[in-house]
Amino acid sequence: MVARPTGPARGILTFGVKLNTDYILGMAEIGKSIKILLDIDLVLCADEITQLEQRTVK
């Protein structure tokens, strides 16, 4: 986990294709790299997490 930067925002970035970005909170420049900030509540629902756990636990 990284603290969210409080510096000024830049212009909107485009991906060049149509993507569902509902789960993206934003993007942050940390050092020389760009990080995508995800809304973890939207990335996976509870059912998906349960399914992953069932697949990995044997």
N, CA, C and O atoms as a CHARMM CRD file, in Angstrom:
* protein
*
  232
    1    1 MET  N      0.84600  -1.16400   0.00000 PROA 1      0.00000
    2    1 MET  CA     0.00000   0.00000   0.00000 PROA 1      0.00000
    3    1 MET  C      0.89000   1.22400   0.00000 PROA 1      0.00000
    4    1 MET  O      1.92200   1.26500   0.67000 PROA 1      0.00000
    5    2 VAL  N      0.47600   2.21300  -0.75800 PROA 2      0.00000
    6    2 VAL  CA     1.21800   3.45800  -0.88400 PROA 2      0.00000
    7    2 VAL  C      0.28100   4.60900  -0.58700 PROA 2      0.00000
    8    2 VAL  O     -0.87300   4.59700  -1.01300 PROA 2      0.00000
    9    3 ALA  N      0.76500   5.60600   0.14200 PROA 3      0.00000
   10    3 ALA  CA    -0.05400   6.79000   0.40700 PROA 3      0.00000
   11    3 ALA  C     -0.32700   7.50800  -0.90500 PROA 3      0.00000
   12    3 ALA  O      0.56100   7.64100  -1.74600 PROA 3      0.00000
   13    4 ARG  N     -1.53000   7.96000  -1.07000 PROA 4      0.00000
   14    4 ARG  CA    -1.91500   8.64200  -2.30100 PROA 4      0.00000
   15    4 ARG  C     -1.25300  10.01100  -2.36400 PROA 4      0.00000
   16    4 ARG  O     -1.36300  10.79700  -1.42300 PROA 4      0.00000
   17    5 PRO  N     -0.56400  10.30300  -3.47100 PROA 5      0.00000
   18    5 PRO  CA     0.10400  11.60000  -3.60000 PROA 5      0.00000
   19    5 PRO  C     -0.88800  12.75300  -3.56900 PROA 5      0.00000
   20    5 PRO  O     -2.04000  12.60200  -3.97700 PROA 5      0.00000
   21    6 THR  N     -0.43900  13.89900  -3.08800 PROA 6      0.00000
   22    6 THR  CA    -1.31900  15.05900  -2.99800 PROA 6      0.00000
   23    6 THR  C     -0.91500  16.15200  -3.97500 PROA 6      0.00000
   24    6 THR  O     -1.47900  17.24600  -3.93900 PROA 6      0.00000
   25    7 GLY  N      0.05600  15.87700  -4.85100 PROA 7      0.00000
   26    7 GLY  CA     0.53000  16.86700  -5.82000 PROA 7      0.00000
   27    7 GLY  C     -0.51300  17.17400  -6.87600 PROA 7      0.00000
   28    7 GLY  O     -1.60200  16.60000  -6.88500 PROA 7      0.00000
   29    8 PRO  N     -0.15800  18.09500  -7.77200 PROA 8      0.00000
   30    8 PRO  CA    -1.11900  18.49900  -8.81200 PROA 8      0.00000
   31    8 PRO  C     -1.40600  17.37200  -9.79300 PROA 8      0.00000
   32    8 PRO  O     -0.54300  16.54500 -10.08600 PROA 8      0.00000
   33    9 ALA  N     -2.61600  17.35900 -10.28600 PROA 9      0.00000
   34    9 ALA  CA    -3.02900  16.34500 -11.26200 PROA 9      0.00000
   35    9 ALA  C     -2.61100  16.79300 -12.65500 PROA 9      0.00000
   36    9 ALA  O     -2.53100  17.98600 -12.94600 PROA 9      0.00000
   37   10 ARG  N     -2.34500  15.80400 -13.51600 PROA 10     0.00000
   38   10 ARG  CA    -2.03400  16.09400 -14.91900 PROA 10     0.00000
   39   10 ARG  C     -3.28000  15.87200 -15.75100 PROA 10     0.00000
   40   10 ARG  O     -4.33200  15.50800 -15.22400 PROA 10     0.00000
   41   11 GLY  N     -3.16300  16.09000 -17.04200 PROA 11     0.00000
   42   11 GLY  CA    -4.28100  15.87800 -17.95000 PROA 11     0.00000
   43   11 GLY  C     -4.70400  14.41800 -17.97400 PROA 11     0.00000
   44   11 GLY  O     -3.97200  13.54500 -17.50800 PROA 11     0.00000
   45   12 ILE  N     -5.86700  14.16100 -18.50900 PROA 12     0.00000
   46   12 ILE  CA    -6.42400  12.81100 -18.58400 PROA 12     0.00000
   47   12 ILE  C     -5.64200  11.98000 -19.59300 PROA 12     0.00000
   48   12 ILE  O     -5.39500  12.42700 -20.71300 PROA 12     0.00000
   49   13 LEU  N     -5.25800  10.78300 -19.20100 PROA 13     0.00000
   50   13 LEU  CA    -4.56500   9.86800 -20.10300 PROA 13     0.00000
   51   13 LEU  C     -5.58000   9.03200 -20.86400 PROA 13     0.00000
   52   13 LEU  O     -6.64500   8.71200 -20.33700 PROA 13     0.00000
   53   14 THR  N     -5.25700   8.68400 -22.08500 PROA 14     0.00000
   54   14 THR  CA    -6.11700   7.79300 -22.85800 PROA 14     0.00000
   55   14 THR  C     -5.37300   6.49800 -23.12100 PROA 14     0.00000
   56   14 THR  O     -4.14700   6.49000 -23.23200 PROA 14     0.00000
   57   15 PHE  N     -6.12100   5.39300 -23.22000 PROA 15     0.00000
   58   15 PHE  CA    -5.53300   4.08700 -23.45000 PROA 15     0.00000
   59   15 PHE  C     -5.50000   3.72500 -24.93100 PROA 15     0.00000
   60   15 PHE  O     -4.83900   2.75800 -25.30900 PROA 15     0.00000
   61   16 GLY  N     -6.18800   4.47100 -25.76600 PROA 16     0.00000
   62   16 GLY  CA    -6.21300   4.18100 -27.18600 PROA 16     0.00000
   63   16 GLY  C     -7.28400   3.18700 -27.60300 PROA 16     0.00000
   64   16 GLY  O     -7.54000   3.02000 -28.79500 PROA 16     0.00000
   65   17 VAL  N     -7.90400   2.53400 -26.65100 PROA 17     0.00000
   66   17 VAL  CA    -9.00400   1.60000 -26.90400 PROA 17     0.00000
   67   17 VAL  C    -10.06600   1.84000 -25.84600 PROA 17     0.00000
   68   17 VAL  O     -9.79700   2.44300 -24.80800 PROA 17     0.00000
   69   18 LYS  N    -11.27700   1.36500 -26.11500 PROA 18     0.00000
   70   18 LYS  CA   -12.35400   1.52700 -25.13800 PROA 18     0.00000
   71   18 LYS  C    -12.21600   0.44900 -24.05800 PROA 18     0.00000
   72   18 LYS  O    -12.25000  -0.74500 -24.35800 PROA 18     0.00000
   73   19 LEU  N    -12.06300   0.86900 -22.82000 PROA 19     0.00000
   74   19 LEU  CA   -11.93400  -0.03000 -21.67400 PROA 19     0.00000
   75   19 LEU  C    -12.95500   0.34200 -20.61400 PROA 19     0.00000
   76   19 LEU  O    -13.36900   1.49700 -20.51300 PROA 19     0.00000
   77   20 ASN  N    -13.35700  -0.64200 -19.82600 PROA 20     0.00000
   78   20 ASN  CA   -14.19200  -0.36600 -18.65900 PROA 20     0.00000
   79   20 ASN  C    -13.25200   0.11800 -17.55700 PROA 20     0.00000
   80   20 ASN  O    -12.43200  -0.64900 -17.05200 PROA 20     0.00000
   81   21 THR  N    -13.37200   1.36100 -17.19700 PROA 21     0.00000
   82   21 THR  CA   -12.48800   1.95500 -16.18800 PROA 21     0.00000
   83   21 THR  C    -13.21400   2.26700 -14.88700 PROA 21     0.00000
   84   21 THR  O    -12.72500   3.05800 -14.08100 PROA 21     0.00000
   85   22 ASP  N    -14.37400   1.65500 -14.67300 PROA 22     0.00000
   86   22 ASP  CA   -15.15400   1.92600 -13.45800 PROA 22     0.00000
   87   22 ASP  C    -14.37400   1.63600 -12.18400 PROA 22     0.00000
   88   22 ASP  O    -14.59600   2.29100 -11.16600 PROA 22     0.00000
   89   23 TYR  N    -13.46600   0.66700 -12.22100 PROA 23     0.00000
   90   23 TYR  CA   -12.72500   0.24900 -11.03200 PROA 23     0.00000
   91   23 TYR  C    -11.43400   1.04300 -10.82500 PROA 23     0.00000
   92   23 TYR  O    -10.72400   0.81300  -9.84600 PROA 23     0.00000
   93   24 ILE  N    -11.12100   1.96900 -11.72700 PROA 24     0.00000
   94   24 ILE  CA    -9.90600   2.77100 -11.60000 PROA 24     0.00000
   95   24 ILE  C    -10.23400   4.06900 -10.88300 PROA 24     0.00000
   96   24 ILE  O    -11.06700   4.85200 -11.33900 PROA 24     0.00000
   97   25 LEU  N     -9.56000   4.28900  -9.74200 PROA 25     0.00000
   98   25 LEU  CA    -9.74400   5.53400  -8.99500 PROA 25     0.00000
   99   25 LEU  C     -8.96300   6.66800  -9.62900 PROA 25     0.00000
  100   25 LEU  O     -9.40200   7.81800  -9.62400 PROA 25     0.00000
  101   26 GLY  N     -7.81400   6.33900 -10.17000 PROA 26     0.00000
  102   26 GLY  CA    -6.97100   7.36900 -10.76700 PROA 26     0.00000
  103   26 GLY  C     -5.60800   6.80200 -11.09400 PROA 26     0.00000
  104   26 GLY  O     -5.38500   5.59400 -11.01700 PROA 26     0.00000
  105   27 MET  N     -4.70300   7.68400 -11.45800 PROA 27     0.00000
  106   27 MET  CA    -3.34000   7.30100 -11.76500 PROA 27     0.00000
  107   27 MET  C     -2.42000   8.27100 -11.04400 PROA 27     0.00000
  108   27 MET  O     -2.72700   9.45500 -10.90900 PROA 27     0.00000
  109   28 ALA  N     -1.27900   7.75200 -10.58000 PROA 28     0.00000
  110   28 ALA  CA    -0.34900   8.58400  -9.83000 PROA 28     0.00000
  111   28 ALA  C      1.06600   8.36200 -10.34100 PROA 28     0.00000
  112   28 ALA  O      1.45300   7.23800 -10.66300 PROA 28     0.00000
  113   29 GLU  N      1.82800   9.43500 -10.41300 PROA 29     0.00000
  114   29 GLU  CA     3.22900   9.33500 -10.77000 PROA 29     0.00000
  115   29 GLU  C      4.01800   9.20500  -9.48000 PROA 29     0.00000
  116   29 GLU  O      3.97800  10.08700  -8.62100 PROA 29     0.00000
  117   30 ILE  N      4.73600   8.09400  -9.35300 PROA 30     0.00000
  118   30 ILE  CA     5.56200   7.85500  -8.17200 PROA 30     0.00000
  119   30 ILE  C      6.97700   7.62600  -8.68200 PROA 30     0.00000
  120   30 ILE  O      7.26000   6.61800  -9.32900 PROA 30     0.00000
  121   31 GLY  N      7.84800   8.55700  -8.38800 PROA 31     0.00000
  122   31 GLY  CA     9.19500   8.48600  -8.95100 PROA 31     0.00000
  123   31 GLY  C      9.09800   8.66800 -10.45500 PROA 31     0.00000
  124   31 GLY  O      8.52300   9.64500 -10.93500 PROA 31     0.00000
  125   32 LYS  N      9.66800   7.71300 -11.20500 PROA 32     0.00000
  126   32 LYS  CA     9.63900   7.78000 -12.66600 PROA 32     0.00000
  127   32 LYS  C      8.60400   6.83600 -13.26500 PROA 32     0.00000
  128   32 LYS  O      8.61900   6.59300 -14.47100 PROA 32     0.00000
  129   33 SER  N      7.70800   6.30200 -12.44300 PROA 33     0.00000
  130   33 SER  CA     6.71600   5.35800 -12.95600 PROA 33     0.00000
  131   33 SER  C      5.29800   5.85800 -12.68100 PROA 33     0.00000
  132   33 SER  O      5.06900   6.69400 -11.80700 PROA 33     0.00000
  133   34 ILE  N      4.36200   5.32200 -13.45200 PROA 34     0.00000
  134   34 ILE  CA     2.94600   5.63900 -13.29600 PROA 34     0.00000
  135   34 ILE  C      2.26200   4.44100 -12.64300 PROA 34     0.00000
  136   34 ILE  O      2.44700   3.30700 -13.08400 PROA 34     0.00000
  137   35 LYS  N      1.49000   4.67900 -11.61600 PROA 35     0.00000
  138   35 LYS  CA     0.74600   3.63300 -10.91200 PROA 35     0.00000
  139   35 LYS  C     -0.74500   3.85100 -11.12200 PROA 35     0.00000
  140   35 LYS  O     -1.23300   4.98000 -11.06900 PROA 35     0.00000
  141   36 ILE  N     -1.46600   2.75200 -11.36100 PROA 36     0.00000
  142   36 ILE  CA    -2.91700   2.81300 -11.48600 PROA 36     0.00000
  143   36 ILE  C     -3.52000   2.54100 -10.11400 PROA 36     0.00000
  144   36 ILE  O     -3.22800   1.51600  -9.49800 PROA 36     0.00000
  145   37 LEU  N     -4.35400   3.44700  -9.63700 PROA 37     0.00000
  146   37 LEU  CA    -4.99500   3.31300  -8.32900 PROA 37     0.00000
  147   37 LEU  C     -6.35200   2.64900  -8.52100 PROA 37     0.00000
  148   37 LEU  O     -7.22400   3.18600  -9.20400 PROA 37     0.00000
  149   38 LEU  N     -6.52500   1.47400  -7.91100 PROA 38     0.00000
  150   38 LEU  CA    -7.74100   0.68900  -8.09300 PROA 38     0.00000
  151   38 LEU  C     -8.69300   0.82700  -6.91700 PROA 38     0.00000
  152   38 LEU  O     -8.26100   0.96000  -5.77300 PROA 38     0.00000
  153   39 ASP  N     -9.97200   0.79700  -7.19700 PROA 39     0.00000
  154   39 ASP  CA   -11.00600   0.73000  -6.16500 PROA 39     0.00000
  155   39 ASP  C    -11.18600  -0.75300  -5.85400 PROA 39     0.00000
  156   39 ASP  O    -11.89000  -1.45300  -6.58200 PROA 39     0.00000
  157   40 ILE  N    -10.56600  -1.23400  -4.79700 PROA 40     0.00000
  158   40 ILE  CA   -10.51000  -2.66700  -4.49600 PROA 40     0.00000
  159   40 ILE  C    -11.90500  -3.26600  -4.32700 PROA 40     0.00000
  160   40 ILE  O    -12.09700  -4.45800  -4.56900 PROA 40     0.00000
  161   41 ASP  N    -12.87500  -2.45900  -3.91700 PROA 41     0.00000
  162   41 ASP  CA   -14.24300  -2.96200  -3.76700 PROA 41     0.00000
  163   41 ASP  C    -14.88600  -3.27400  -5.11700 PROA 41     0.00000
  164   41 ASP  O    -15.85500  -4.03100  -5.18000 PROA 41     0.00000
  165   42 LEU  N    -14.36000  -2.70000  -6.19000 PROA 42     0.00000
  166   42 LEU  CA   -14.91700  -2.93500  -7.51500 PROA 42     0.00000
  167   42 LEU  C    -14.09600  -3.92100  -8.34400 PROA 42     0.00000
  168   42 LEU  O    -14.58400  -4.43600  -9.35000 PROA 42     0.00000
  169   43 VAL  N    -12.86600  -4.18600  -7.93900 PROA 43     0.00000
  170   43 VAL  CA   -11.99400  -5.08300  -8.71000 PROA 43     0.00000
  171   43 VAL  C    -12.52700  -6.50800  -8.66600 PROA 43     0.00000
  172   43 VAL  O    -12.68500  -7.14000  -9.71000 PROA 43     0.00000
  173   44 LEU  N    -12.80300  -7.01400  -7.48700 PROA 44     0.00000
  174   44 LEU  CA   -13.36000  -8.35700  -7.31000 PROA 44     0.00000
  175   44 LEU  C    -14.55600  -8.28100  -6.37300 PROA 44     0.00000
  176   44 LEU  O    -14.51800  -7.57900  -5.36200 PROA 44     0.00000
  177   45 CYS  N    -15.60600  -8.99900  -6.70800 PROA 45     0.00000
  178   45 CYS  CA   -16.74300  -9.06600  -5.79700 PROA 45     0.00000
  179   45 CYS  C    -16.51600 -10.22400  -4.81500 PROA 45     0.00000
  180   45 CYS  O    -15.61100 -11.03400  -5.01600 PROA 45     0.00000
  181   46 ALA  N    -17.31100 -10.30200  -3.78500 PROA 46     0.00000
  182   46 ALA  CA   -17.15700 -11.33000  -2.75300 PROA 46     0.00000
  183   46 ALA  C    -17.23400 -12.73700  -3.34600 PROA 46     0.00000
  184   46 ALA  O    -16.47600 -13.61700  -2.93800 PROA 46     0.00000
  185   47 ASP  N    -18.14600 -12.96400  -4.31000 PROA 47     0.00000
  186   47 ASP  CA   -18.27100 -14.28700  -4.93400 PROA 47     0.00000
  187   47 ASP  C    -17.00200 -14.67400  -5.67800 PROA 47     0.00000
  188   47 ASP  O    -16.58600 -15.83100  -5.62100 PROA 47     0.00000
  189   48 GLU  N    -16.38000 -13.72800  -6.37300 PROA 48     0.00000
  190   48 GLU  CA   -15.14400 -14.01100  -7.10300 PROA 48     0.00000
  191   48 GLU  C    -14.00100 -14.34700  -6.15400 PROA 48     0.00000
  192   48 GLU  O    -13.19900 -15.23600  -6.43600 PROA 48     0.00000
  193   49 ILE  N    -13.92600 -13.65100  -5.04800 PROA 49     0.00000
  194   49 ILE  CA   -12.89200 -13.94200  -4.05400 PROA 49     0.00000
  195   49 ILE  C    -13.08600 -15.34200  -3.48900 PROA 49     0.00000
  196   49 ILE  O    -12.11700 -16.08500  -3.33500 PROA 49     0.00000
  197   50 THR  N    -14.32600 -15.71000  -3.17800 PROA 50     0.00000
  198   50 THR  CA   -14.63200 -17.04900  -2.67300 PROA 50     0.00000
  199   50 THR  C    -14.23800 -18.11500  -3.69000 PROA 50     0.00000
  200   50 THR  O    -13.65300 -19.13300  -3.32200 PROA 50     0.00000
  201   51 GLN  N    -14.55300 -17.88900  -4.96400 PROA 51     0.00000
  202   51 GLN  CA   -14.18600 -18.84500  -6.01200 PROA 51     0.00000
  203   51 GLN  C    -12.67500 -19.00200  -6.11300 PROA 51     0.00000
  204   51 GLN  O    -12.18200 -20.11800  -6.27400 PROA 51     0.00000
  205   52 LEU  N    -11.94000 -17.91500  -6.02100 PROA 52     0.00000
  206   52 LEU  CA   -10.47900 -17.99900  -6.06200 PROA 52     0.00000
  207   52 LEU  C     -9.94300 -18.78600  -4.87200 PROA 52     0.00000
  208   52 LEU  O     -9.04200 -19.61000  -5.02400 PROA 52     0.00000
  209   53 GLU  N    -10.49100 -18.53600  -3.70100 PROA 53     0.00000
  210   53 GLU  CA   -10.05400 -19.25200  -2.50300 PROA 53     0.00000
  211   53 GLU  C    -10.32100 -20.75200  -2.63500 PROA 53     0.00000
  212   53 GLU  O     -9.49300 -21.57100  -2.23600 PROA 53     0.00000
  213   54 GLN  N    -11.47100 -21.10800  -3.19000 PROA 54     0.00000
  214   54 GLN  CA   -11.81000 -22.54100  -3.35400 PROA 54     0.00000
  215   54 GLN  C    -10.86900 -23.20900  -4.34800 PROA 54     0.00000
  216   54 GLN  O    -10.54800 -24.38400  -4.17600 PROA 54     0.00000
  217   55 ARG  N    -10.42700 -22.52200  -5.35300 PROA 55     0.00000
  218   55 ARG  CA    -9.52200 -23.08600  -6.35500 PROA 55     0.00000
  219   55 ARG  C     -8.11700 -23.29000  -5.80600 PROA 55     0.00000
  220   55 ARG  O     -7.42100 -24.22200  -6.20900 PROA 55     0.00000
  221   56 THR  N     -7.69800 -22.42500  -4.89100 PROA 56     0.00000
  222   56 THR  CA    -6.32200 -22.49400  -4.39500 PROA 56     0.00000
  223   56 THR  C     -6.17900 -23.36300  -3.15200 PROA 56     0.00000
  224   56 THR  O     -5.07700 -23.82500  -2.85500 PROA 56     0.00000
  225   57 VAL  N     -7.24400 -23.59300  -2.43300 PROA 57     0.00000
  226   57 VAL  CA    -7.19400 -24.42000  -1.22500 PROA 57     0.00000
  227   57 VAL  C     -7.54200 -25.86100  -1.60400 PROA 57     0.00000
  228   57 VAL  O     -8.62500 -26.13300  -2.12200 PROA 57     0.00000
  229   58 LYS  N     -6.62200 -26.76300  -1.34200 PROA 58     0.00000
  230   58 LYS  CA    -6.87600 -28.18000  -1.67800 PROA 58     0.00000
  231   58 LYS  C     -6.67000 -29.05300  -0.47000 PROA 58     0.00000
  232   58 LYS  O     -6.83500 -30.27000  -0.55300 PROA 58     0.00000
